[in-house]
């Protein structure tokens, strides 16, 4: 179904975002790391509590909710699956950034989740993490790396991905139950997205 031109109502209790899909089909030019004391570490078989905590701290302000709604079994089936790689950005001994790569589709790598905690936005930490993400994504037999973001995300997200070498190729509208109304995320999260009950 294609939405008609003009305005389309979103029912009370729902949220709607424009999702932009971006891709690169060749390794991008090297970008220098910004100055900073960051480390990226691979987390094999991440504990569910650890993953949920970092996912929440990085993504709650941007209404990341899909993984928060999963049962333990559903979450473990994804993040412990062969072909999924989880990394943490470490700052001062604390995990402050999340990178999840999906290599399950041959020849492709999806940046499933990518972000840093609020205190690191604008410090160069995300650039450092993206440099490591692209190094790892292109280290094997990959012909395409892709990611998606939406209008709930940081306002500079699309531009950041484009500066990293990604090119937009698809746009969609996503409608979902507002995760603040069922307790999936804090009711105080994402003040840039009004709650309509």
KABEL-V138089 format. One record per pair of residues at least 12 apart in sequence whose C-alpha atoms are under 6 Angstrom apart, sorted by the first residue. I is the first residue (numbers start at 1). J is the second residue. D is the distance in whole Angstrom. If there is no record, write none. Layout:
<<I J D> <I J D>>
This chain:
<<12 196 5> <12 197 5> <13 178 6> <13 196 6> <13 197 5> <14 176 5> <14 177 4> <14 178 5> <15 175 6> <15 176 6> <15 178 5> <16 174 5> <16 175 4> <17 151 5> <17 173 6> <17 174 5> <18 150 5> <18 151 6> <18 172 6> <18 173 5> <19 149 6> <19 150 4> <19 171 6> <19 172 5> <19 173 6> <20 148 6> <20 149 5> <20 150 6> <20 170 6> <20 171 5> <21 147 6> <21 148 4> <21 168 6> <21 169 6> <21 170 5> <22 146 6> <22 147 5> <22 148 6> <22 166 5> <22 167 5> <22 168 4> <22 169 6> <23 145 6> <23 146 4> <23 166 5> <23 167 5> <24 144 6> <24 145 5> <24 166 5> <25 143 6> <25 144 4> <28 165 6> <33 128 5> <34 124 6> <38 90 6> <38 91 5> <39 89 6> <39 90 5> <40 88 6> <40 89 5> <40 90 6> <41 87 5> <41 88 5> <42 86 6> <42 87 4> <43 86 6> <43 87 5> <45 80 5> <57 117 6> <58 116 5> <58 117 4> <61 189 5> <61 190 5> <62 152 5> <62 153 5> <62 190 6> <83 102 6> <83 103 5> <83 104 5> <84 101 6> <84 102 5> <85 100 6> <85 101 5> <86 99 6> <86 100 5> <87 99 5> <96 116 6> <96 117 5> <97 115 6> <97 116 4> <98 114 6> <98 115 6> <99 113 5> <99 114 5> <100 112 5> <100 113 5> <107 141 6> <107 142 4> <107 143 5> <108 142 5> <108 143 6> <108 144 5> <108 145 6> <109 145 5> <110 145 6> <110 146 5> <110 147 6> <111 147 5>>
